[in-house]
């Protein structure tokens, strides 16, 4: 099983897009996004290591998938 970190924005975004297909990522607050990411089974990084840039990168990657769908 792949173990994701905060740097794996594309992989995390793809999983979030699968789990929450009707959720507009731009309407998810970053604090809520942090919780969604840390709740993923594949996520194994330090939950406290989230940074605003890493969360924004995940949100943008998720939005690109949402917008394309």
Buried (B, 14 or more C-beta within 10 A) or exposed (E): EEEBBBEBBBBBBBBBBEEBEEBEBEEBEBEEBBEBBBEBEEBEBEEEEBEEEBBEBBBEBBBBBBEEE
